[in-house]
Each structure stands twice: as C-alpha cells, then as structure tokens.
C-alpha cells in the first residue's frame, strides 16, 4: 500500500469502529451520506481535477499507488470518501454527546474571525486561483449562514474546530511534515504562500467548504425524514 493509502486507512479505522457506538449509532445514518458523496464529493473531484490540470497543485508519484482517475491518484479520490465520513462522524458525536444549543454570539465571533482571515488572503493574493475559489466560496457561505442561522450552526462550528486537529495531522503528513518531499505539492504563485508548518492556510477554507456541503445535505435529509414521520 502507498504512503498516502496508509494515511487514509489509519485515519478511517477509528471512526469506522466507533460508528457502532450505541449513543451515536452513526452506522444508521450512513445511507444519508450517499447523496452528499455523489453531489459534494463529485463537485470537489471536478474542482481537484481542474486544479491539477492547471498546475495549482499536483501529486508526487513516489507516495501514491499509480492508479489514476484522470489526473487524480486513486488515493485522492478516496480522500473525498474517508475525510467527509470522518467529519460527519465527529458532527454526529458532538450532537449526541454535547447537544450544543445554537449560540448566535459564538457563531458571529467565529465567522467574523474566519471572514477576516479570508479577506486578508484575498487581498494578499488577489489573482491566486486557490484563494479566489476556496476563500470566496467560504465567505459567501459564511454570509448566508450568519443571515439564516440554522439551528445546527453552532454544532457545525464546534465540529469544524474539532476537525482542525485531525486536519492538521493528515494534511501535515500530505504536505511534507514527515517526508522529504510532499505527497501533495502546491504552486507558490497560486496561493498566499502562508503555511501552518507545511499546510497552506487556504486549506482551512477548502475543508470548511467540504464539511459544510456535507452537513447541509445531511441535515436536509434529516429534516425531510422528520417531516415524513409527522
């Protein structure tokens, strides 16, 4: 198995085994991930393919299996299955064990700081494809979320903040924190150049967009199911 494959495997084992926890019962909600996998992961794979072709980022063949879907190694395709699965698992754990009530002040503080960072990145690299797409979409979502304030918003924010821990580990390993060369390399001209150790800061916004897309569709299906039971 490739280095990238081992990263995905070990990050997936914990949430997979804990999916059968009685309080969370995540395994019962796995069917509700099918539509997000098709729509959100599908969209991100198109985005990923486009950026790979444009040379915004690329993959070191030394650390992947050699099987490709277009320009993307098989491991990168599986990334958009494993990571969302893990993140929605954390989202459900937060809801089951902590049941955070929606806190508008907490939400506004988070999105204010998040939005300010995004604006700084856009000002710093106005022509960079990575901040222009990932950050701009995040800022638009942020405005809509603050305006609509769905009842799961604080749960989403808490989940996003918790997900930063495995995010830093996995993305750090993929961007060269533990290897001589990165698994995923980035074109310095297409992002701000700011890194968290080896991780481009823009990845914070990319992961935000991915998690939000899954939560939106996940919660939409939950609401539809609740309406049917009434």
Secondary structure, DSSP 8 states (H G I E B T S, - for coil): --HHHHHHHHHHHHHHHHTT-TTT-GGGGGGGHHHHIIIIIHHHHHHHHHHHHHTSEEE-GGGS-S-EETTEEHHHHHHHHHHHHHHHHHHHHHHHHT-----HHHHHHHHHHHHHHHHHHHHHTTT-HHIIIIIHHHHHHHHHHHHH--TTHHHHHHHHHHHHHHHHHHHHHHTTSSSSS-SEEE-GGGS---EETTEETTHHHHHHHHHHHHHHHHHHHHHHHHHHH-
